[in-house]
Amino acid sequence: MMGLLFTSSVQAATANLDDGTYNVPVTVIKEGSKTDVSMANGFFDQTAAVNVNSGNYTITLNTTGAKYIGAMIVAGQTVKPTATTGANGIDGTLTFSVSNPDDYTPVTFNLIDLPIPDGKGNQTSNMTQSAQFLFSWEKAVKTSAPVPNTPSVPSVPADGQSVVVTAPTGTAATTTTTSSVNQTTAAKNDNSTTDVSTTKSPIAKSSTHSATIKKAKVPTTTRSYVVLKGTSMHTSMANKYYTRKAIIRKISKHYNVQLEVSYAKNLKLGSKAVRPVTINNRKVKSSTVKYGMTSKNYTMIYSFNVSSFKTLAHLIKGSIHVTVPYMKISQTFPIRFKFSQHAPKASHKDGTIGSLNQQIAGGRVVNESAN
């Protein structure tokens, strides 16, 4: 459930329904938002069945993601999904009780067996995500008289931090992910940088009269980076999809910064599961996006231009669109890139002028052009 983002402290009206059973519209909202719909919303039926009896609300939610929900903590209860079969891919229900609830009800999901590599060789991972349900009590439709409350799902009091799940290496271990997305990479899971000074090294320049290689002034170099969430300094789940090493080349009077996404084919996400939407406050032209593959991975390369390395001292804003067909996910997520301010140990010294316009990536040549 790549990038589930939830939880809110928004003030809302308290439900005030007469005794009876109701169908109530429900939406999963992102963390800290009143209206932004979360990716997780696609895993829940948009109508909750609610039984009201003397101010006690027993709420049943249908989900298409029961196999990924190990438990749900809500209103002081730890609830596990009950397997069922229904229309539109429904595979489970979640039932809990609250007294005179507000519109916004905080919830935490203990997610299991997500189809996202954990960076340790495993193709699935577990994590904990906070959330909130938005119930539209004013649109409730009464269906019958009240039904006696008989809990059918065992509940266990939560202690506020009752679910502790080890997050995948390289990601935030507590609340939200990057959104969204989530997501994978065949690159090394190492975000560290080397604290050394920038070293200028020559690049080669071809001659039409001689095989002698002449040196130019500016080399191709690299910078490591981390992908952060769009609204916080927490690591985004997208960080696991990016290779986290940018290739930087001098083109005319600017620098071209190339980014690469790589994820395993066996995740069955398709060859274009990740598409760049914006980078450095500009829309990404589809003509500059290069899709490719290796024997095990799908790849995607795109780039942006900066006038100097000083620009990379600031957070670079961007956004990506993530599509996961079998999980019914198709959503755009804001992200930010934090670049290391330290040069690598050595710059590339053997490139010709042609190598400034081409980059070998995963066994294939990708032609580059300025955005």
N, C-alpha and C positions, 0 to 999 in steps of 0.2 A: 504494500500500500504506500508506494513511494511518495513521501512527503505529506503525511497527515499533520495538519496544523490546527490546534484548537485552544480551548479554555478562555473564559472571559469573566470580568467582574462587573459587567454592564448592569445598571439598575433597570429593573423591569417590573411590570405589574404582576401581582399575584393572581393565580387562577382562582376563579370563583364560580364553579359549576355546581348545579344541583346534583343530587344522587342519580346515578344512572350510568349507562355505558355510552361511549362516544367514539367517533372517529375524529382525530385531531391532526392537522397538518404539522409536520416536523421537518426541520432542516438542520444539517450539521454545519456549524459556522466556525470560521477560523479563529484562532487565538486573538484576543484583544479587539475583535471586530463586532459590530452590530449587524452587519449585513453581508460580509464577504463569505461566499459559500466555500466550504472546504472540499478537497478532493474526496474525502471520506463519505461525503453526501451520496456519492454514486453507489455506495455499498449498503444503503438503507432505503427501505420503502418509505415514501414520502408521507405516509399516513400511519399514525400510531393508534392502537386500540387502547382506550382508557376506561377503566371502571372506577367510578367515584362513589365512595361510601363514607358518609360522615366526615368529609374533609380529607379522607385518605385516597390517594390516587394510585391505582395499580396500572402501570404502563407497560404495554407489550410492543416491542419493535421487531419488524421483520428485516432480516439482513441477507445479502448475497455473499457476505464475506465471513461466514461463521467459522470456516476452517482456518482463518487467520486470527481469530479472536480467542486467545486463551482465557481471558477474563475481562470483565468490564467493571470498573469501580465507580459507583454513582450513589449519591445520597447515603453514604456510610455503609454500603453493601457491596460485596464482591460477587458478581453474577457471571455465570458461565452460560454460553449459548446452548439452547436445546435444539438438536438436529431436527429438521423437518424438510418437507419438499413442497414447494409452491410454485405459482406462476412467475414468469420473468426471472427465473434463476434463484428464487428464494431458497436458501438452504439451512436457515436456522432462525430462532427467535430469542430475544433477550427481554426478560421481565424484571421490573423493580418497582418499589413502592415509595412514594413521597407524600408529605402532608402539605397541602396548599402550596404547590410549587410556583416559582416564578416562570417567566417566559424562558429565561436562560438557565439551563441545568448543567453544571460542570460535570465532566466525566473523564475518566482515564482508561485507556485501552492497554491491555497487555497483549501485544501482537506477537504471533509465533509463526515460524516457517514461512516468512516472507521470501518471495523469489528474488532476493537480493544478496549477492555474495557478501560474506562478513569480513573479507580481507585476510582470512586465515585458511583459505582453501575450501571452505564450505560454500555451497551454492545457495544456502538459505540463511536467514538471520532472524533474531528476535529483538524486540525493543518495546519500550513503554512510551505511549503518546497521550498527552492530555487533550481534552476536547470539551465541547459544549453542544448541547442540543437546544435548538430554538423551537419551542412549542407555540403555535398560534392559537391560544386558548379562545380568542374572540371568534375564531372560525370553526369551533367545535360543532359537530353534528351529532345530536343525540340519536342513538339507535334502539335503546330499550331501557327498561327499569334496571336498577342496580343489581349486581350479582355479588353474593357474599364473597368477601376477600379470603381466598384460600391460597396461600403462597404455593406455587408449583415449582419454583426455582429456588434452591438453597442459597442463602445469603450469609456472608461472613462480615462482621464489622471491620471497616477499614481503619487503619491507624494513621492515615495521612500519607504514609510512605510505604504502604503494605506490599506493593509490587515493585520488586527490584529486579530489573532485567539487564543483563550485560549488553550494552550497545555494541555494534560492530566497530572494529578498530578504525580510528580516524574520524569518528562521528561524535556528536554530543551525546552524553550518556544519560540525559535526564528527560527533557520534555519533548520539544518539537524537532522535526527534521526539515528539511527543505523543500518542506515541502518540499517543497517540496520536494519530487522527486524525488525517487529514489532510485540510490541507483548504483551502477557497477562499473568496474574498470579493470582492464588487464594490466594497468600500470602498477608500478611499485607503490605500496601504501606508506610513503614516507614524505611528510610535509616539511621536514627540517631543511634548513639552508646552511650554507657554509659561509662563515664570516671572514671573507677575504676581500681585499680591495680589487676594484675593477682593473683588469689588465687588458690593454689594447694589443691586439695581435693582427698581423696583416692578412689580407685575403689576396688571392692570386688574380691577376688580370692577364687574359690571353692576348697574344700578339699575332697579327696576320703575317708577319715576316719572320718570326722565329718561334721556336718551341720554348723559349725562355719564359718563365712565369714571373710576371711583375707583381709587386705587392701594392695593395690599396690601403687606405687609411682606416676604414671602419670594418670590423669583422662581423660575422654572424655570431650571435651569442644567445644565451638562454637565461631565463629567470624562473625560479620556482614560484608557485602561488598556491593559495588556498581558496576554495569556493565557499563563501559565507551566505547565510540567508539574506533575503532582501531587506528585512526589517530588524535584524539583530546581528550581534557579533558571533553567534553560534555557527558552527560548521553546517553547511547545507548537505543534504543527502546527495545532491548532485556532485559533491566533491569526490565521490567514489566513482563517478563516471568520467571525470576529466583526468587526463594524464598528469596534470599539475606541474608541467614543465613547458613554459612558453618559449617558442623559437622567435627571436627578434632579429630583424634584418634592416639595414639602412637602405632605403629606397628614395632616391632623389634627396629632398630636404626633410623627410620624415622617417619615422621608424615603423615598420610593420610588425605587429605582435600577433603571432599565430597560436591558436588554442586548438587542442584536440580532445575529442570525446572517444572513449573506447569501452565497449561492453561485450560480454560473452554471447555468442550465438545461441548457446544452449538455454539461454533465458527466454528464448522464443518471443522477443520483443519486436522483431522485425528490423530491417536494415535502416529505417529512418525513425526510430523511436524518439530520438532527441533532435529537435530543430532549433537553432538559435533565432531569436526574435529581435532582440536589441542588444547592443554593446556600446559602451561609452557614449550613451545618450543618442545613439543613432540606430535606425533600423538596419538589420542585416539583409543585404541583397541576396536573393536566392542564387543568383549566378556566381556568387563568391563562396558558396558553401560546397565543399567537396566531400561526397560520401564514398566510402571504400570498405575494404574488408581484408582480414588476414585469414589464416586457416581456422582460427578459433574465435575471432572477434569481428564485430562490425565497428567501423570508425567513422568519424565525422570531423572535418577540419574547417575552421573559419578564422578570420583575422580582423584586426582593426588597426587604425593608424594613430600614432601620437607624435607630437612635435619634438618631444625630448623625453629622456628617462625620468625627468622630474614628474611627469604626469603619472607615472606608475607608483609614485610615493603616496598617491591618494587611492581610496577605494574606487574601483571601476565598476559602475553599475551595468547590469545586463539582465536579460530574461531569456528563458528557454521554454519551448513547448514540448511537453512529454506525452507520448501516446503509448498506452499499454492495452491493446485490444481485448485480450482475454480477461482483463480486470476492469474493463469499461472506463478507462482513464484517458482523458484528453483535456489537458489543462496547461495554461501558461503560468510559470512561476518566476518571481523576481529573485535574482541572485546578485552577489557582488564578488569581485575578485580582489584579494589582498596579495600584492606581489612582494616578494622578497626584495630588499634593497641592497643585497649583496650579489656580486658577480659570481659565476661559477669558477671552479679552480682553474679552468683553462678555456679559452674561446676556441672556436673552430679555426684552424690555420690552413686547411688544405682546400678551401672552397674557391672556385673560380667565379667570375662574374655571373656565369650561368647558374651557379648554385644559389645565388641571391634570388633567383626567380623560380627555383624549383626546390622542393623539399622531399627527401626520401622518407616515407612514412610507412612502416609495416610492410616493406617489400614492394611498394609501388611508388611511382613518381606523381606528385601532386603539383600542378602548376599554380603559382601564386600570382595574384595581381593586386594592386593597391585598391582599397575600398573607395 
